[in-house]
Amino acid sequence: MLLIRVAETSSEVAATPARLGKIGLLARLVGELSPAEAPIAVAYLAGDLPQGRIGVGWAALRDLDAPPAAQPTLRLRDVDAAFSQIDATSGPGSQQVRMRLLHGLFAAATAAEQEFLRQLLSGNLRQGALEGVMVEALARAGGIPPPAVRRAVMLTGDLGTVAEAVVGEGRAGLRRFGLTLFNPVKPMLAQTADDVAAAHAKLGGGDALWEWKLDGARVQVHRAGADVAVYTRSLKDITGSVPDVVAAARSLPVTEVILDGEAIGLAGDGRPLPFQQTMTRFGGEGGRLATAFFDVLHLDGDDLIDEPARDRLPALDRAVPAALRIPRLVTADAAAAEAFFQQALAGGHEGVMAKSLDAAYEAGRRGAAWVKVKQSHTLDLVVIAVEWGSGRREGWLSNVHLGARDPASGEFVMLGKTFKGMTDEMLEWQTQRFLGLETHRRGHVVHVRPEQVVEIAFDGIQRSSRYPGGMALRFARVKGYRQDKTATEADTIDTVRTIFEAATGAPRGS
């Protein structure tokens, strides 16, 4: 397939506001792909490269001056090969070699293709083809029920691999995707409730599982015999950085297991350390990490991911001693749940998780079966721009512009900006970080690729005509940067709207 077909489809998708319309356009393109082309096209349309970041930044794209080709000749696999060659270039003089390769690629591209490539490489290709939309498009193209495609993506953690199977083999190609040791799956995610009563109501008011919510780093642990691997919520292998977690896994009375849990730093009195201090302990330096497991997906030959939570809990208890489990309570009594919540807060923890006992483990999904309740409002938002500071903060990138993800469009809706809560160390770190994500500047504002997640505490949400979402955070302050989360895992504008409506009684859409 020629690159121009992907570029044209991207433009059409960006101009189509309706989700079903986007799915139809993408499905049409998927139907034209070969199996080898599918992972490339799907990644591009989702705004990614199969290679990840390849060392081409905003400055390189700015300085690139290649006249466009008159006719489209670039094929997808040619572009992919060029990106792989650029990615593999290293050592002395590598920057000049990258620029020469990049110039050759752009010289072979038409004007429309050049624009597409610029947006793709700069991280600005946001036409609304997020993973959920791409899953629906693959399902439609292959004549497959969407849940079957979604499950395959959840279990592989790789949309491109699933796309290749769907294009090449249809539904039969999905049969080989199952839960496999040392192949991490995306973690199940939670919705938000304002308080225990609201969470209790969301789960139907009956028996529910309540757990302490720790402010740690999510870990997924795989073990087969003495072999152990530990993965982050973004599926990165961090085994070598968490010896305490590895030791805890090896101590378990099991042969094979896949566990979901948290790694957290604890002070001498047993109280939890702030998240940022927990993260400094990765690498085995600066103190120990405690491990607390709360779910099991596989145990000694049995896959449990499709079993309800009420059946996974006994398996968890067999695999993990109480000292390595997160405290939990099963009750239908809202007052007992509230007391459990207060107990968690008294221990220095964030709050509680409320979970349906009837729900399977929905890997990668933020479904209604898990609900989190915190003492104070916090949101995981994405930094979309940063302002140069003044006064004490002069010379540092300071005021961060905060965006919530819109699942329908793929864009980030600004909710405000803040520099509250930032230490000098944080200012120094974020200056380097955001200069590396820079896409362009407008006055004193540095616009960045929407990749960095930041946890924001706030006192409330107010109506605002200043921002496109009609809402703004009150007294927003930085709690910490979340290196363990990707932008696709950030809170959505729908979550923000739900909090706003619950607090104000405003009807939806007002």
C-alpha positions as CSV (number, residue, x, y, z in Angstrom):
1,M,0.0,0.0,0.0
2,L,1.1,3.5,-0.8
3,L,1.6,5.9,2.1
4,I,-0.8,8.4,0.5
5,R,-3.7,6.1,1.2
6,V,-2.9,6.2,4.9
7,A,-2.4,9.9,4.8
8,E,-5.7,10.5,3.0
9,T,-7.5,8.2,5.5
10,S,-6.0,10.1,8.4
11,S,-7.3,13.4,7.0
12,E,-10.7,11.9,6.4
13,V,-10.9,10.5,9.9
14,A,-9.8,13.9,11.4
15,A,-12.6,15.6,9.5
16,T,-15.2,13.1,10.7
17,P,-16.6,13.9,14.1
18,A,-18.8,10.8,14.6
19,R,-17.1,7.7,16.1
20,L,-19.0,5.3,13.8
21,G,-17.9,7.4,10.8
22,K,-14.2,7.1,11.9
23,I,-14.6,3.4,12.4
24,G,-16.0,3.0,8.9
25,L,-13.2,4.9,7.3
26,L,-10.6,2.9,9.2
27,A,-12.2,-0.4,8.5
28,R,-12.2,0.4,4.8
29,L,-8.5,1.0,4.9
30,V,-7.8,-2.1,6.9
31,G,-9.6,-4.2,4.3
32,E,-7.0,-3.0,1.7
33,L,-3.9,-4.0,3.8
34,S,-1.7,-7.0,3.5
35,P,-0.9,-8.8,6.8
36,A,2.7,-7.4,6.8
37,E,1.4,-3.8,6.3
38,A,-1.3,-4.0,9.0
39,P,0.9,-3.4,12.0
40,I,2.5,-0.4,10.3
41,A,-0.7,1.3,9.2
42,V,-2.5,0.7,12.5
43,A,0.3,2.2,14.4
44,Y,0.5,5.2,12.2
45,L,-3.2,5.9,12.4
46,A,-3.0,5.6,16.1
47,G,-0.3,8.2,16.1
48,D,2.6,5.9,16.9
49,L,5.6,4.2,15.3
50,P,6.2,0.5,15.6
51,Q,9.8,1.4,16.5
52,G,8.7,3.9,19.2
53,R,10.6,7.2,19.4
54,I,13.4,7.2,16.8
55,G,15.4,10.2,17.8
56,V,13.8,12.8,15.4
57,G,12.7,15.8,17.4
58,W,10.9,19.0,16.6
59,A,14.1,20.9,15.8
60,A,15.0,18.3,13.1
61,L,11.6,18.6,11.5
62,R,11.8,22.4,11.7
63,D,15.1,22.5,9.9
64,L,14.1,19.9,7.3
65,D,13.8,21.5,3.8
66,A,13.0,18.9,1.2
67,P,10.9,19.8,-1.9
68,P,7.9,17.5,-2.2
69,A,7.6,14.8,-4.8
70,A,5.1,15.4,-7.7
71,Q,3.6,11.9,-7.5
72,P,3.1,9.4,-4.6
73,T,5.5,6.5,-4.8
74,L,6.3,5.8,-1.2
75,R,5.1,2.5,0.1
76,L,4.3,1.8,3.8
77,R,7.0,-0.8,4.1
78,D,9.5,1.6,2.6
79,V,8.7,4.2,5.2
80,D,8.8,1.6,8.0
81,A,12.3,0.5,6.8
82,A,13.5,4.1,6.7
83,F,12.3,4.7,10.2
84,S,14.0,1.5,11.4
85,Q,17.3,2.7,9.7
86,I,17.0,6.1,11.4
87,D,16.3,4.4,14.8
88,A,19.3,2.1,14.4
89,T,21.7,5.0,13.7
90,S,24.0,5.8,16.6
91,G,27.5,6.9,17.5
92,P,29.6,9.8,16.3
93,G,28.0,11.7,13.4
94,S,24.7,10.0,13.9
95,Q,22.7,13.2,13.9
96,Q,23.9,14.1,10.4
97,V,23.2,10.6,9.2
98,R,19.7,10.7,10.6
99,M,19.1,14.1,8.9
100,R,20.3,12.7,5.6
101,L,18.0,9.7,5.9
102,L,15.1,11.9,6.9
103,H,15.7,14.2,4.0
104,G,15.7,11.3,1.6
105,L,12.4,10.1,3.0
106,F,10.8,13.5,2.8
107,A,12.1,14.1,-0.7
108,A,10.3,11.0,-1.9
109,A,7.0,12.1,-0.3
110,T,4.3,14.4,-1.8
111,A,3.2,17.5,0.1
112,A,0.3,15.6,1.7
113,E,2.6,12.8,2.7
114,Q,5.1,15.2,4.1
115,E,2.5,16.8,6.3
116,F,1.3,13.4,7.5
117,L,4.9,12.4,8.4
118,R,5.6,15.7,10.2
119,Q,2.5,15.2,12.4
120,L,3.3,11.6,13.0
121,L,7.0,12.2,14.0
122,S,6.1,15.3,16.1
123,G,3.4,13.5,18.1
124,N,0.7,15.8,16.7
125,L,-1.3,13.3,14.7
126,R,-4.5,13.3,16.8
127,Q,-7.3,12.5,14.5
128,G,-9.3,10.4,17.0
129,A,-8.1,7.0,16.0
130,L,-7.3,5.9,19.5
131,E,-6.9,2.2,20.3
132,G,-10.6,1.7,21.1
133,V,-11.6,3.0,17.7
134,M,-8.9,1.0,16.0
135,V,-10.2,-2.2,17.7
136,E,-13.7,-1.5,16.4
137,A,-12.4,-0.9,12.9
138,L,-10.4,-4.2,12.9
139,A,-13.4,-6.0,14.1
140,R,-15.6,-4.6,11.4
141,A,-13.0,-5.2,8.7
142,G,-12.6,-8.8,9.8
143,G,-16.3,-9.5,10.4
144,I,-15.4,-10.3,14.0
145,P,-17.3,-9.4,17.2
146,P,-15.4,-6.5,18.8
147,P,-15.1,-8.2,22.2
148,A,-13.0,-10.9,20.6
149,V,-10.6,-8.4,19.1
150,R,-10.5,-6.4,22.3
151,R,-9.7,-9.5,24.3
152,A,-6.8,-10.4,22.0
153,V,-5.4,-6.9,22.3
154,M,-5.7,-7.0,26.1
155,L,-3.9,-10.3,26.3
156,T,-1.1,-9.4,23.9
157,G,-0.7,-5.7,24.7
158,D,0.1,-5.2,21.1
159,L,-2.5,-3.8,18.6
160,G,-0.2,-4.3,15.7
161,T,0.2,-8.1,16.3
162,V,-3.5,-8.5,16.5
163,A,-4.1,-6.4,13.4
164,E,-1.7,-8.7,11.4
165,A,-3.6,-11.8,12.6
166,V,-7.0,-10.3,11.8
167,V,-5.9,-9.2,8.3
168,G,-4.2,-12.5,7.6
169,E,-6.4,-15.1,9.2
170,G,-9.6,-13.4,10.3
171,R,-11.2,-14.7,13.5
172,A,-9.2,-17.9,13.4
173,G,-6.0,-15.8,13.9
174,L,-7.2,-14.7,17.3
175,R,-7.3,-18.3,18.7
176,R,-3.6,-18.2,19.4
177,F,-3.8,-15.3,21.7
178,G,-4.2,-16.4,25.3
179,L,-2.8,-15.6,28.8
180,T,0.9,-16.5,28.6
181,L,3.5,-16.4,31.3
182,F,6.0,-13.6,30.7
183,N,3.7,-11.9,28.2
184,P,2.2,-9.1,30.4
185,V,-1.4,-8.0,29.9
186,K,-2.7,-4.5,30.4
187,P,-4.0,-3.8,33.9
188,M,-7.7,-3.5,34.7
189,L,-8.5,0.1,35.6
190,A,-11.1,1.8,37.8
191,Q,-13.7,4.5,37.5
192,T,-13.9,7.3,40.2
193,A,-16.5,8.0,42.9
194,D,-16.7,10.9,45.2
195,D,-17.3,8.9,48.4
196,V,-18.0,5.4,49.7
197,A,-21.7,5.8,49.4
198,A,-21.5,6.7,45.7
199,A,-19.1,3.7,45.1
200,H,-21.5,1.4,46.9
201,A,-24.4,2.6,44.8
202,K,-22.4,2.2,41.6
203,L,-21.8,-1.5,42.4
204,G,-25.5,-2.1,43.1
205,G,-25.6,-1.7,46.8
206,G,-25.0,-5.4,47.6
207,D,-22.0,-7.5,48.6
208,A,-18.8,-5.9,47.2
209,L,-15.0,-6.3,47.7
210,W,-13.3,-3.3,49.4
211,E,-9.6,-2.9,49.4
212,W,-7.2,-0.3,50.6
213,K,-5.9,2.0,47.8
214,L,-2.2,2.3,48.1
215,D,-0.3,5.2,46.5
216,G,2.3,2.9,45.1
217,A,3.5,1.7,41.7
218,R,1.3,-0.9,40.0
219,V,3.2,-4.1,39.3
220,Q,2.3,-7.3,37.4
221,V,4.4,-10.3,38.5
222,H,5.0,-13.4,36.5
223,R,6.7,-16.5,38.0
224,A,7.5,-19.9,36.6
225,G,9.7,-21.9,39.0
226,A,12.6,-19.7,40.0
227,D,12.1,-17.4,37.0
228,V,10.4,-14.1,37.9
229,A,9.5,-11.0,35.8
230,V,8.0,-7.8,37.0
231,Y,6.2,-5.4,34.7
232,T,4.8,-1.9,35.1
233,R,1.3,-0.8,34.2
234,S,2.6,0.2,30.8
235,L,4.1,-3.4,30.4
236,K,7.7,-2.3,30.7
237,D,10.0,-5.0,32.2
238,I,11.5,-3.6,35.4
239,T,12.6,-6.9,37.0
240,G,16.2,-5.7,37.5
241,S,15.0,-2.6,39.3
242,V,12.8,-4.2,42.0
243,P,14.8,-6.9,43.8
244,D,12.4,-6.7,46.8
245,V,9.4,-7.5,44.6
246,V,11.3,-10.4,42.9
247,A,12.2,-11.8,46.3
248,A,8.6,-11.6,47.5
249,A,7.5,-13.5,44.4
250,R,10.0,-16.2,44.9
251,S,8.9,-16.7,48.5
252,L,5.4,-17.7,47.4
253,P,4.3,-21.4,47.7
254,V,3.5,-21.7,44.0
255,T,5.1,-23.1,40.8
256,E,3.4,-20.8,38.3
257,V,1.6,-17.5,39.0
258,I,0.6,-14.2,37.5
259,L,-0.2,-11.6,40.1
260,D,-1.4,-7.9,40.1
261,G,-0.3,-5.7,42.9
262,E,1.5,-2.6,44.2
263,A,5.1,-1.9,45.1
264,I,5.3,0.9,47.7
265,G,8.0,2.5,49.9
266,L,7.3,2.5,53.6
267,A,8.7,4.7,56.4
268,G,10.3,3.2,59.5
269,D,6.9,3.3,61.3
270,G,5.2,1.4,58.5
271,R,3.4,4.3,57.0
272,P,3.5,4.8,53.3
273,L,5.9,7.2,51.6
274,P,4.7,9.7,49.0
275,F,4.6,8.3,45.5
276,Q,7.6,10.3,44.3
277,Q,9.7,8.8,47.2
278,T,8.5,5.3,46.3
279,M,9.7,5.8,42.7
280,T,13.2,6.7,43.9
281,R,13.6,3.3,45.5
282,F,13.3,1.5,42.1
283,G,16.8,0.2,41.4
284,G,17.3,-1.2,44.9
285,E,18.7,2.1,46.3
286,G,17.4,4.4,49.0
287,G,15.4,1.9,50.9
288,R,13.3,-1.2,50.5
289,L,10.0,-1.7,48.6
290,A,7.1,-3.5,50.1
291,T,4.9,-5.6,47.9
292,A,1.1,-6.0,48.3
293,F,-0.8,-8.2,45.9
294,F,-4.6,-7.9,45.3
295,D,-5.4,-10.2,42.3
296,V,-4.3,-13.4,40.6
297,L,-4.7,-14.1,36.9
298,H,-3.1,-17.5,36.7
299,L,-2.2,-20.1,39.2
300,D,-0.4,-23.4,38.7
301,G,-1.8,-24.2,35.2
302,D,-5.2,-22.6,35.7
303,D,-6.1,-19.3,33.9
304,L,-8.3,-17.2,36.2
305,I,-8.7,-14.0,34.2
306,D,-12.2,-14.9,33.1
307,E,-13.3,-16.1,36.5
308,P,-15.4,-13.7,38.7
309,A,-13.6,-12.0,41.6
310,R,-15.3,-14.1,44.2
311,D,-13.5,-17.2,42.7
312,R,-10.2,-15.4,42.2
313,L,-10.0,-14.4,45.9
314,P,-9.6,-18.0,47.3
315,A,-7.0,-18.6,44.7
316,L,-5.1,-15.4,45.7
317,D,-5.3,-16.6,49.3
318,R,-3.7,-20.0,48.4
319,A,-0.9,-18.3,46.5
320,V,-0.1,-15.3,48.7
321,P,0.2,-15.1,52.5
322,A,-1.8,-12.4,54.3
323,A,1.4,-10.4,54.9
324,L,1.8,-9.8,51.2
325,R,-1.9,-9.1,50.4
326,I,-3.6,-5.7,50.4
327,P,-6.1,-5.5,53.3
328,R,-9.7,-6.2,52.1
329,L,-13.2,-6.5,53.3
330,V,-16.3,-8.1,51.7
331,T,-19.5,-6.5,52.8
332,A,-22.9,-5.2,51.7
333,D,-22.9,-2.7,54.6
334,A,-22.1,0.8,53.5
335,A,-21.4,1.8,57.1
336,A,-18.8,-1.0,57.4
337,A,-17.3,0.1,54.1
338,E,-17.0,3.7,55.3
339,A,-15.3,2.5,58.5
340,F,-12.9,0.5,56.3
341,F,-12.2,3.6,54.2
342,Q,-11.4,5.7,57.4
343,Q,-9.1,2.9,58.5
344,A,-7.2,3.1,55.3
345,L,-6.9,6.9,55.6
346,A,-5.7,6.6,59.2
347,G,-2.9,4.3,57.9
348,G,-1.8,7.0,55.6
349,H,-3.2,5.5,52.4
350,E,-5.1,7.2,49.6
351,G,-8.5,5.6,50.1
352,V,-10.2,2.4,48.9
353,M,-11.1,0.4,45.8
354,A,-14.6,-1.0,45.5
355,K,-14.9,-4.0,43.2
356,S,-17.8,-6.2,41.9
357,L,-17.5,-9.8,43.1
358,D,-19.1,-11.0,39.9
359,A,-16.7,-9.3,37.5
360,A,-13.9,-11.0,35.5
361,Y,-10.5,-9.3,35.2
362,E,-11.1,-7.0,32.3
363,A,-7.5,-6.3,31.2
364,G,-6.9,-2.8,29.9
365,R,-10.5,-1.7,30.6
366,R,-11.7,1.1,32.8
367,G,-15.1,-0.6,33.3
368,A,-17.8,-0.1,36.0
369,A,-16.7,-3.1,38.0
370,W,-13.9,-1.3,39.8
371,V,-14.4,2.1,41.5
372,K,-11.8,4.1,43.4
373,V,-12.5,6.5,46.3
374,K,-9.9,9.0,47.5
375,Q,-10.0,11.4,50.4
376,S,-9.3,14.4,48.3
377,H,-9.9,14.9,44.6
378,T,-7.0,14.0,42.3
379,L,-6.9,13.5,38.6
380,D,-4.2,12.0,36.3
381,L,-4.0,14.7,33.6
382,V,-1.6,15.2,30.6
383,V,0.7,18.2,30.2
384,I,-0.1,19.9,26.8
385,A,2.1,23.0,27.2
386,V,4.4,24.8,29.7
387,E,5.2,28.4,30.3
388,W,8.6,29.8,31.1
389,G,8.8,31.0,34.7
390,S,9.6,34.4,36.1
391,G,11.0,35.7,39.4
392,R,12.3,32.8,41.5
393,R,11.3,30.4,38.7
394,E,13.0,32.4,35.9
395,G,15.0,30.1,33.5
396,W,12.8,27.1,34.3
397,L,9.7,25.8,32.6
398,S,7.1,26.3,35.3
399,N,3.4,26.7,34.7
400,V,2.0,23.5,33.2
401,H,-1.1,23.5,31.1
402,L,-3.4,20.5,32.0
403,G,-5.5,18.5,29.7
404,A,-8.0,15.7,30.1
405,R,-8.3,13.1,27.3
406,D,-11.5,13.2,25.2
407,P,-12.1,9.6,24.2
408,A,-14.3,10.6,21.2
409,S,-11.8,12.9,19.5
410,G,-8.5,11.8,20.9
411,E,-7.7,15.5,21.7
412,F,-6.8,16.8,25.2
413,V,-9.2,19.3,26.7
414,M,-7.5,22.0,28.8
415,L,-8.8,22.4,32.4
416,G,-6.4,25.0,33.7
417,K,-2.7,25.5,34.6
418,T,-0.6,25.5,37.7
419,F,2.9,25.8,39.2
420,K,1.7,25.1,42.8
421,G,3.4,22.2,44.6
422,M,6.6,22.3,42.5
423,T,9.9,21.9,44.2
424,D,13.2,23.3,42.8
425,E,14.1,19.7,41.9
426,M,10.8,19.2,40.1
427,L,11.3,22.5,38.2
428,E,14.8,21.4,37.1
429,W,13.5,18.0,36.0
430,Q,10.5,19.2,34.1
431,T,12.5,21.8,32.2
432,Q,14.6,19.1,30.7
433,R,11.7,16.8,30.2
434,F,9.4,19.2,28.4
435,L,12.2,20.7,26.2
436,G,12.6,17.1,25.0
437,L,8.9,16.9,24.2
438,E,8.7,20.4,22.5
439,T,6.7,20.7,19.3
440,H,6.6,24.5,18.9
441,R,6.6,27.8,20.8
442,R,4.2,30.7,20.9
443,G,5.6,33.6,22.9
444,H,6.6,32.3,26.4
445,V,4.5,29.1,26.0
446,V,6.3,25.9,24.9
447,H,3.8,23.4,23.4
448,V,4.7,19.8,23.9
449,R,3.7,16.3,22.8
450,P,0.9,15.1,25.1
451,E,2.9,12.3,26.7
452,Q,3.7,13.2,30.3
453,V,1.0,12.3,32.9
454,V,0.9,14.4,36.1
455,E,-1.2,13.7,39.2
456,I,-3.1,16.9,40.2
457,A,-4.8,17.5,43.5
458,F,-7.6,20.1,43.4
459,D,-10.4,21.5,45.6
460,G,-13.2,21.4,43.1
461,I,-14.3,22.0,39.6
462,Q,-16.1,25.2,38.5
463,R,-17.9,26.3,35.4
464,S,-15.7,28.2,33.1
465,S,-16.1,30.0,29.8
466,R,-12.3,30.3,29.4
467,Y,-11.7,26.7,28.5
468,P,-13.3,24.6,25.7
469,G,-14.6,22.0,28.1
470,G,-16.6,24.6,30.0
471,M,-14.9,23.6,33.3
472,A,-11.8,24.5,35.2
473,L,-10.0,23.1,38.3
474,R,-10.1,25.1,41.5
475,F,-6.8,25.5,43.3
476,A,-5.0,22.9,41.2
477,R,-1.6,21.7,42.5
478,V,1.0,19.2,41.4
479,K,1.1,16.1,43.5
480,G,3.7,14.3,41.3
481,Y,4.6,13.1,37.9
482,R,3.4,9.6,36.9
483,Q,6.2,7.9,35.0
484,D,4.3,4.7,35.3
485,K,1.3,5.9,33.2
486,T,0.9,6.7,29.6
487,A,-1.3,9.5,28.2
488,T,-3.9,6.9,27.1
489,E,-4.3,5.9,30.8
490,A,-4.9,9.5,31.9
491,D,-8.4,10.5,33.2
492,T,-10.9,11.5,30.6
493,I,-13.0,14.6,30.2
494,D,-16.0,12.4,31.0
495,T,-14.6,11.6,34.4
496,V,-14.0,15.3,35.1
497,R,-17.6,16.0,34.0
498,T,-19.0,13.4,36.3
499,I,-17.2,14.9,39.3
500,F,-18.4,18.3,38.3
501,E,-22.0,17.2,37.9
502,A,-21.9,15.3,41.2
503,A,-20.6,18.3,43.1
504,T,-22.9,20.9,41.5
505,G,-26.0,19.0,40.6
506,A,-25.6,20.3,37.0
507,P,-27.4,18.2,34.4
508,R,-25.2,16.4,31.9
509,G,-24.3,18.6,29.0
510,S,-25.1,21.9,30.8
